[in-house]
Amino acid sequence: MSAISSVAVDTVIIGGGQAGLAMSHCLMDRGIHSQVILEKGNIGERWRSSYWDSLHLLTPNWQTRLPGKWSYQGKEMDGFMTKAEFVHLLEGYAASFEAPIQTNTNVIEVAEFITNGGEQAGSSALRFKVTAVTNTDSRANPSSSTRIWLARNVVLATGYCDLPNIPNFARNLPVSTWVRQIAATDYKNPSQVLSWFQQQPEMAGRSIDNVILVVGAGASGIQIAHELGKAVRQNRNGIQPIVMISVGRHCRWPRKYRGKDILWWMDQMEAFRSSAVQQDEASSPGPQLSGYPGHTDASLYHLHNELGVQVVGKTTIRKSSGSSTIQFDNAMLADCLKQADDGCIQVLKAIDQFIIQQRLDATNTTALTNSPFEGSCGDPCPRLESSTSSDTGFVLPDDGFPTQCEQATRMCIIWATGFTRQYPFLSESLHERLWDAERFILENHGGITTHPGLYVLGYRWLRRKHSNFVDGVGDDARELAQHIAASGIS
């Protein structure tokens, strides 16, 4: 068997989304053209395959800005791109600077490159061996081949939303005809959920509660619950499950305030460009926003009052013989709601203060006042005071039908509980040295790991508070490119 030939490059970038493309462009700006981007699917693959059908970006079109002055050029500057539109933008961006991307190339190992003499690699020498399998696009004659790149640097640009972070206690739920679990990354549309209830046979003479439970009230959970709540209301001739959303600590903002998108104010105030501490990221949940046409809100208040979605506390699951019990901590919910509402008011007050300081003309818009909120729809931050459901939990049978009671529950659970990361392709020695098991990230300082030549890009709060935004990844990429260029000087 012949040996697999290798190609030497300065930098290998793993990931062909906005982070990887931005990194490639910034390296070219620094004169580093010896590079390759390895993407396991097509450009922007995660946007293509890992999100629900109706997803729109949370950031307005005018805020879609990438290095090289590449931005949205359409007529709907205040609108929100669909995921398909954004993929098209990324494809155009890659073509604009002839990004050296290898699609359908799955990295299987990143290891230290040891020379035949066993010498330690210097700053300008090759330090990594990257092995990948490239698959052809041809369905009629599919094939694969193994390729190797030797590189001075490797940038892991696989992003923040890598794998769904489903709580371990979800394993306590039975695998039965009564329960279905879907990760947010696998959720596609309401029919996927509603058809499951239709397929389950009704039990004659028995009372059955059909429940859709969305666990998590971040941007993903709030949008999925909104879509499901709306679909259930429109499903007049079919089963109409109860839609619930389970809420813990969260952050809420209105979509618009004083006539402008909330992110317009954040952009003017440069709030997201402020430096961030990665250790504080876990205690700072992202805001509840959506990219709905018309800049409509997707808060818990609106979910309940407009769509009838029931709001319950944090979810736990307890396993017992023959069944599992899902419980909601409704006692803590009021505190979580109050903290989020108070935080929202503080943000709006900061905007008011900014308007005063900058002497901006905002006379024709509604200002936040010091008067108490009454919860009306005209308020910029209407309050939902407590749980909107009397349910504190449900018993889910392992299988069959429970004989000890007349009531039973069929439940579809969508886990919108955030994301985590893993790097199965890292060699054992690199993983042991760099992996932070508590935070599920590689140990780094602003994207620079403790292993020379290895970088990460796209983490939330990597350097700034918008490091994982489309609009923010470019700033981080420019600084990492500068570091890479400077480290190559012998």
C-alpha positions as CSV (number, residue, x, y, z in Angstrom):
1,M,0.0,0.0,0.0
2,S,1.5,3.4,-1.0
3,A,2.0,6.1,1.6
4,I,-0.5,8.9,1.8
5,S,1.2,12.1,0.5
6,S,1.0,15.3,2.6
7,V,0.7,19.0,1.7
8,A,2.5,21.7,3.8
9,V,0.6,24.9,4.5
10,D,1.0,27.7,7.0
11,T,-2.5,27.4,8.5
12,V,-5.3,24.9,8.5
13,I,-8.7,26.3,9.4
14,I,-11.3,23.7,10.5
15,G,-14.9,24.9,9.8
16,G,-16.4,26.6,6.7
17,G,-19.0,28.9,8.3
18,Q,-18.7,32.6,9.0
19,A,-15.9,32.1,11.5
20,G,-13.7,30.0,9.2
21,L,-14.3,32.2,6.2
22,A,-13.6,35.4,8.3
23,M,-10.4,33.8,9.6
24,S,-9.2,33.0,6.0
25,H,-9.9,36.5,4.8
26,C,-8.0,38.1,7.7
27,L,-5.0,35.8,7.1
28,M,-4.9,36.8,3.5
29,D,-5.0,40.5,4.5
30,R,-1.8,39.6,6.5
31,G,-0.2,38.1,3.5
32,I,-0.7,34.5,4.6
33,H,-2.0,32.7,1.5
34,S,-0.6,29.3,2.3
35,Q,-3.8,28.0,4.0
36,V,-6.7,25.7,3.6
37,I,-10.3,25.6,5.1
38,L,-11.6,22.1,5.8
39,E,-15.4,21.8,6.0
40,K,-17.1,18.4,6.6
41,G,-20.1,19.4,4.5
42,N,-20.7,22.4,2.3
43,I,-20.1,26.1,3.0
44,G,-22.2,27.0,6.0
45,E,-23.2,23.4,6.6
46,R,-24.5,23.9,10.1
47,W,-26.9,26.6,8.9
48,R,-28.1,24.2,6.2
49,S,-28.7,21.1,8.3
50,S,-28.8,21.9,12.1
51,Y,-31.6,24.4,12.5
52,W,-35.4,24.5,12.0
53,D,-36.9,25.3,8.7
54,S,-38.3,28.8,9.5
55,L,-35.2,30.1,11.3
56,H,-34.2,33.7,10.6
57,L,-31.1,35.3,11.9
58,L,-31.6,37.2,15.1
59,T,-29.5,40.1,13.9
60,P,-30.9,42.6,11.4
61,N,-29.6,42.5,7.8
62,W,-27.6,45.7,8.2
63,Q,-25.7,44.0,11.0
64,T,-24.5,41.2,8.8
65,R,-20.9,42.4,8.3
66,L,-17.8,40.3,7.6
67,P,-14.1,41.2,7.0
68,G,-13.5,42.7,3.6
69,K,-16.5,45.0,3.8
70,W,-18.7,42.1,2.9
71,S,-22.3,42.7,4.0
72,Y,-25.9,42.4,3.1
73,Q,-26.7,44.3,-0.1
74,G,-30.5,43.8,-0.4
75,K,-33.3,46.2,0.0
76,E,-34.6,44.9,3.4
77,M,-31.8,46.4,5.6
78,D,-34.0,46.1,8.7
79,G,-35.3,42.6,7.9
80,F,-33.9,39.3,9.0
81,M,-32.3,36.8,6.6
82,T,-33.6,33.2,6.4
83,K,-30.9,30.5,6.9
84,A,-31.0,29.8,3.2
85,E,-30.4,33.4,2.4
86,F,-27.5,33.5,4.8
87,V,-25.9,30.4,3.3
88,H,-26.1,32.1,-0.1
89,L,-24.4,35.2,1.4
90,L,-21.6,33.0,2.8
91,E,-21.2,31.3,-0.6
92,G,-20.8,34.7,-2.2
93,Y,-18.4,35.8,0.5
94,A,-16.2,32.7,-0.1
95,A,-16.2,33.3,-3.9
96,S,-15.3,37.0,-3.4
97,F,-11.8,36.3,-2.2
98,E,-11.4,32.7,-3.6
99,A,-11.4,31.1,-0.2
100,P,-9.2,28.0,-0.3
101,I,-12.0,25.7,1.0
102,Q,-12.1,21.9,0.8
103,T,-15.8,20.9,1.2
104,N,-17.0,17.4,2.2
105,T,-13.8,17.0,4.1
106,N,-14.1,15.5,7.5
107,V,-11.2,16.0,9.9
108,I,-10.4,12.8,11.8
109,E,-7.3,13.8,13.6
110,V,-5.2,16.8,14.6
111,A,-2.0,15.8,16.2
112,E,1.5,17.2,16.9
113,F,3.8,16.8,14.0
114,I,7.0,15.1,15.0
115,T,9.9,15.1,12.6
116,N,11.9,12.0,11.8
117,G,14.7,13.4,14.0
118,G,12.3,14.1,16.8
119,E,13.1,17.8,16.9
120,Q,10.8,20.2,18.6
121,A,9.0,22.5,16.1
122,G,10.0,26.2,16.3
123,S,7.7,29.2,15.7
124,S,8.2,29.1,11.9
125,A,8.2,25.3,11.5
126,L,5.5,22.8,10.8
127,R,3.8,21.8,14.1
128,F,0.7,19.9,13.3
129,K,-0.4,16.9,11.3
130,V,-4.1,17.2,10.2
131,T,-5.7,14.1,8.7
132,A,-9.0,14.2,6.9
133,V,-11.3,12.1,4.7
134,T,-12.6,13.8,1.6
135,N,-15.9,12.4,0.1
136,T,-17.0,13.1,-3.4
137,D,-20.4,14.7,-4.1
138,S,-21.3,12.1,-6.8
139,R,-24.2,10.0,-5.7
140,A,-23.7,7.7,-8.7
141,N,-20.1,7.0,-7.9
142,P,-19.3,8.0,-4.3
143,S,-15.8,7.6,-3.1
144,S,-13.5,8.8,-0.4
145,S,-9.8,9.5,0.0
146,T,-7.6,10.3,3.0
147,R,-5.5,13.4,2.9
148,I,-2.9,14.9,5.2
149,W,-1.9,18.5,5.7
150,L,1.2,19.6,7.7
151,A,0.7,23.0,9.2
152,R,2.4,25.6,11.4
153,N,-1.0,26.7,12.8
154,V,-4.5,25.2,13.2
155,V,-7.6,27.3,13.9
156,L,-10.6,25.5,15.2
157,A,-13.5,27.6,13.8
158,T,-16.3,25.1,14.4
159,G,-18.1,27.7,16.4
160,Y,-20.2,28.0,19.5
161,C,-23.3,26.0,18.6
162,D,-21.6,22.6,18.1
163,L,-23.7,20.0,20.0
164,P,-27.0,20.2,21.9
165,N,-26.4,20.4,25.7
166,I,-29.1,18.1,27.0
167,P,-29.1,17.6,30.7
168,N,-28.0,14.2,32.0
169,F,-31.3,13.6,33.8
170,A,-33.0,13.3,30.5
171,R,-31.7,9.8,30.4
172,N,-34.2,9.0,33.2
173,L,-37.1,9.3,30.8
174,P,-38.4,6.0,29.4
175,V,-38.1,5.0,25.8
176,S,-41.8,4.4,25.2
177,T,-44.8,5.2,23.0
178,W,-45.6,7.9,25.6
179,V,-42.5,10.0,25.4
180,R,-40.5,11.6,22.5
181,Q,-37.4,13.7,23.0
182,I,-36.1,16.1,20.3
183,A,-32.9,18.2,20.5
184,A,-33.3,21.7,19.3
185,T,-30.8,21.0,16.5
186,D,-33.1,18.1,15.3
187,Y,-36.3,20.1,15.4
188,K,-37.5,21.1,11.9
189,N,-41.1,22.2,12.0
190,P,-44.4,21.8,13.9
191,S,-45.7,19.0,11.7
192,Q,-42.8,16.9,12.9
193,V,-44.2,17.2,16.4
194,L,-47.9,17.2,15.7
195,S,-47.8,14.2,13.4
196,W,-46.2,12.2,16.3
197,F,-49.3,12.8,18.4
198,Q,-51.6,11.8,15.5
199,Q,-49.7,8.5,15.1
200,Q,-50.2,7.5,18.7
201,P,-53.5,5.5,19.2
202,E,-56.1,6.9,21.5
203,M,-57.1,4.7,24.4
204,A,-60.8,4.1,24.6
205,G,-62.4,5.3,27.8
206,R,-59.2,6.9,29.0
207,S,-58.4,10.6,29.4
208,I,-55.1,11.5,27.9
209,D,-53.2,14.8,28.2
210,N,-51.1,15.6,25.1
211,V,-48.3,17.9,26.0
212,I,-45.5,19.7,24.1
213,L,-42.8,20.8,26.5
214,V,-40.1,23.1,25.3
215,V,-37.3,23.1,27.9
216,G,-35.2,26.3,27.8
217,A,-36.2,29.9,27.4
218,G,-33.3,31.3,25.4
219,A,-33.6,32.5,21.8
220,S,-34.0,29.0,20.4
221,G,-36.6,27.9,23.0
222,I,-38.7,31.0,22.8
223,Q,-38.9,30.8,19.0
224,I,-39.7,27.1,18.9
225,A,-42.4,27.6,21.5
226,H,-43.8,30.5,19.6
227,E,-43.9,28.4,16.3
228,L,-45.5,25.4,18.1
229,G,-48.0,27.5,20.0
230,K,-49.1,29.2,16.8
231,A,-49.4,25.9,14.9
232,V,-51.5,24.3,17.7
233,R,-53.9,27.1,17.6
234,Q,-54.3,26.7,13.8
235,N,-54.6,22.9,14.0
236,R,-58.4,23.1,14.5
237,N,-59.2,19.7,13.1
238,G,-56.5,17.7,14.8
239,I,-55.1,17.0,18.2
240,Q,-54.3,20.2,20.0
241,P,-51.6,19.5,22.6
242,I,-51.0,21.8,25.5
243,V,-47.8,23.8,24.7
244,M,-45.6,24.6,27.7
245,I,-42.2,26.3,28.1
246,S,-39.9,25.5,31.0
247,V,-38.0,28.5,32.3
248,G,-35.0,29.0,34.4
249,R,-32.6,32.0,34.5
250,H,-32.9,34.0,31.3
251,C,-32.4,37.4,29.7
252,R,-35.2,39.3,27.9
253,W,-35.1,42.4,25.7
254,P,-37.8,43.9,23.5
255,R,-37.2,43.6,19.8
256,K,-37.7,47.3,19.4
257,Y,-37.4,50.3,21.7
258,R,-38.1,53.9,21.0
259,G,-38.6,53.3,17.3
260,K,-35.3,51.4,16.7
261,D,-34.3,47.7,16.8
262,I,-32.8,46.9,20.2
263,L,-29.6,45.8,18.5
264,W,-29.3,49.2,16.7
265,W,-29.1,50.8,20.2
266,M,-26.5,48.2,21.3
267,D,-24.5,48.9,18.2
268,Q,-24.6,52.7,18.7
269,M,-23.6,52.3,22.3
270,E,-20.9,49.8,21.3
271,A,-22.1,47.5,24.1
272,F,-21.2,44.3,22.3
273,R,-17.7,45.5,21.4
274,S,-16.7,45.8,25.0
275,S,-14.2,43.2,26.2
276,A,-15.5,40.0,27.8
277,V,-14.3,37.5,30.3
278,Q,-15.0,33.9,29.1
279,Q,-15.4,32.7,32.7
280,D,-18.4,35.0,33.1
281,E,-20.1,33.7,29.9
282,A,-22.1,30.9,31.7
283,S,-23.7,33.4,34.1
284,S,-24.8,35.7,31.2
285,P,-27.5,34.1,29.1
286,G,-28.2,35.5,25.7
287,P,-31.3,37.7,25.2
288,Q,-34.7,36.3,24.1
289,L,-34.9,37.6,20.6
290,S,-36.4,36.5,17.3
291,G,-36.1,37.4,13.7
292,Y,-39.9,37.6,13.0
293,P,-41.1,39.9,10.3
294,G,-42.3,43.2,11.7
295,H,-39.9,43.0,14.6
296,T,-42.4,41.4,16.9
297,D,-41.5,40.4,20.4
298,A,-41.1,36.8,21.5
299,S,-41.1,37.2,25.3
300,L,-42.7,34.8,27.7
301,Y,-45.4,37.5,28.3
302,H,-46.3,37.5,24.6
303,L,-46.1,33.7,24.3
304,H,-48.7,33.3,27.1
305,N,-51.0,36.2,26.4
306,E,-51.1,35.9,22.6
307,L,-50.7,32.1,22.0
308,G,-51.7,30.5,25.2
309,V,-48.4,28.9,25.9
310,Q,-48.2,27.8,29.5
311,V,-45.1,29.0,31.4
312,V,-43.6,26.7,34.1
313,G,-40.5,26.6,36.1
314,K,-37.3,24.7,35.7
315,T,-37.6,21.0,34.8
316,T,-36.2,18.0,36.7
317,I,-36.9,14.3,36.1
318,R,-37.2,11.7,38.8
319,K,-37.1,8.0,37.9
320,S,-39.2,5.4,39.7
321,S,-40.4,1.9,39.2
322,G,-42.6,1.7,36.1
323,S,-42.6,5.4,35.3
324,S,-40.8,8.7,35.4
325,T,-42.0,12.0,36.9
326,I,-41.3,15.3,35.3
327,Q,-41.5,18.1,37.8
328,F,-41.4,21.9,37.5
329,D,-39.9,24.3,40.0
330,N,-42.7,26.9,39.9
331,A,-41.7,28.3,43.3
332,M,-38.4,29.7,41.8
333,L,-40.0,30.9,38.5
334,A,-41.3,34.2,39.9
335,D,-37.7,35.1,40.9
336,C,-36.4,34.2,37.5
337,L,-39.0,36.3,35.8
338,K,-38.4,39.3,38.1
339,Q,-34.6,39.2,37.5
340,A,-35.1,39.1,33.8
341,D,-37.6,41.9,33.8
342,D,-35.5,44.0,36.1
343,G,-32.5,43.4,33.8
344,C,-34.5,44.4,30.8
345,I,-35.6,47.7,32.5
346,Q,-32.0,48.5,33.3
347,V,-31.0,48.0,29.6
348,L,-33.8,50.4,28.5
349,K,-32.8,53.0,31.1
350,A,-29.2,52.8,29.8
351,I,-30.5,53.5,26.3
352,D,-32.5,56.5,27.6
353,Q,-29.4,57.8,29.3
354,F,-27.4,57.4,26.1
355,I,-30.0,59.3,24.2
356,I,-29.7,62.2,26.6
357,Q,-25.9,62.1,26.6
358,Q,-25.7,62.0,22.8
359,R,-28.5,64.6,22.4
360,L,-30.2,62.3,19.9
361,D,-33.6,63.1,18.4
362,A,-35.9,60.5,19.9
363,T,-38.8,62.8,20.7
364,N,-41.3,60.9,18.5
365,T,-40.7,57.6,20.3
366,T,-42.0,56.2,23.6
367,A,-39.5,56.6,26.5
368,L,-39.2,54.4,29.5
369,T,-40.7,56.2,32.5
370,N,-40.3,55.7,36.2
371,S,-43.9,54.8,36.6
372,P,-44.8,51.2,37.5
373,F,-45.4,48.8,34.7
374,E,-49.0,47.7,34.4
375,G,-48.4,44.8,32.1
376,S,-50.2,46.3,29.1
377,C,-49.1,45.5,25.6
378,G,-48.0,49.1,25.2
379,D,-45.3,48.7,27.8
380,P,-41.8,48.2,26.5
381,C,-41.3,45.5,29.1
382,P,-44.6,44.0,30.2
383,R,-44.3,41.6,33.1
384,L,-45.5,38.0,33.5
385,E,-45.7,37.7,37.3
386,S,-45.6,34.0,37.9
387,S,-46.3,30.5,36.5
388,T,-49.3,30.4,34.2
389,S,-49.9,26.8,34.8
390,S,-51.2,24.9,37.9
391,D,-49.3,21.8,36.8
392,T,-46.2,21.0,38.9
393,G,-45.4,17.9,37.0
394,F,-46.5,14.8,35.0
395,V,-46.1,11.1,35.5
396,L,-44.9,9.3,32.3
397,P,-45.3,5.5,32.1
398,D,-42.4,3.4,30.9
399,D,-44.8,1.7,28.4
400,G,-48.2,0.2,28.1
401,F,-51.1,2.0,29.8
402,P,-51.1,2.6,33.6
403,T,-53.9,0.7,35.3
404,Q,-53.8,2.5,38.6
405,C,-55.3,5.7,37.3
406,E,-57.6,7.0,34.6
407,Q,-55.3,9.8,33.5
408,A,-52.2,9.5,31.3
409,T,-49.9,11.9,29.5
410,R,-48.2,11.7,26.2
411,M,-45.4,14.2,25.9
412,C,-43.0,15.5,23.3
413,I,-40.0,17.3,24.8
414,I,-37.9,19.7,22.8
415,W,-34.6,20.3,24.6
416,A,-33.5,23.9,23.9
417,T,-31.0,23.9,26.7
418,G,-28.1,25.5,24.9
419,F,-25.0,24.0,23.3
420,T,-21.7,22.4,24.2
421,R,-18.6,21.5,22.2
422,Q,-16.3,18.6,21.6
423,Y,-13.3,17.9,19.5
424,P,-13.1,14.2,18.8
425,F,-10.4,14.7,16.2
426,L,-7.9,16.2,18.7
427,S,-5.1,13.8,19.6
428,E,-5.2,12.4,23.1
429,S,-2.1,14.4,24.2
430,L,-3.6,17.7,22.9
431,H,-7.0,16.9,24.4
432,E,-5.5,16.1,27.8
433,R,-3.5,19.3,27.9
434,L,-6.1,21.7,26.7
435,W,-9.6,20.4,27.5
436,D,-11.5,22.3,30.2
437,A,-14.0,19.6,31.3
438,E,-15.9,22.0,33.5
439,R,-16.7,24.5,30.8
440,F,-16.5,22.2,27.8
441,I,-14.1,24.5,25.9
442,L,-10.4,24.4,25.1
443,E,-8.3,26.4,27.6
444,N,-7.4,29.7,25.8
445,H,-6.8,33.4,26.3
446,G,-8.8,35.3,23.7
447,G,-8.7,32.4,21.3
448,I,-5.0,31.6,21.8
449,T,-4.5,28.2,23.4
450,T,-1.6,27.3,25.6
451,H,-0.3,25.1,22.9
452,P,1.7,27.2,20.4
453,G,0.0,27.4,17.0
454,L,-3.4,26.1,18.1
455,Y,-6.3,28.7,18.1
456,V,-10.1,28.7,18.6
457,L,-12.6,31.1,17.1
458,G,-16.3,31.6,17.5
459,Y,-16.7,30.9,21.2
460,R,-19.2,33.1,23.0
461,W,-17.4,35.9,24.8
462,L,-14.1,34.9,23.3
463,R,-12.8,38.4,23.3
464,R,-15.9,40.5,23.2
465,K,-19.5,40.2,24.0
466,H,-20.4,39.7,20.4
467,S,-17.6,37.1,19.6
468,N,-20.1,34.5,18.4
469,F,-22.2,36.9,16.4
470,V,-21.8,37.1,12.6
471,D,-21.0,40.8,13.1
472,G,-18.4,40.1,15.8
473,V,-16.4,37.1,14.6
474,G,-14.5,39.3,12.2
475,D,-13.0,41.5,15.0
476,D,-11.6,38.4,16.7
477,A,-10.4,36.9,13.5
478,R,-8.4,40.1,12.7
479,E,-6.6,39.9,16.0
480,L,-5.9,36.2,15.8
481,A,-4.5,36.7,12.3
482,Q,-2.2,39.4,13.6
483,H,-1.0,37.0,16.3
484,I,-0.5,34.2,13.7
485,A,1.5,36.5,11.4
486,A,3.7,37.9,14.2
487,S,4.4,34.4,15.6
488,G,5.8,33.3,12.2
489,I,8.7,35.8,12.5
490,S,11.8,33.9,13.4
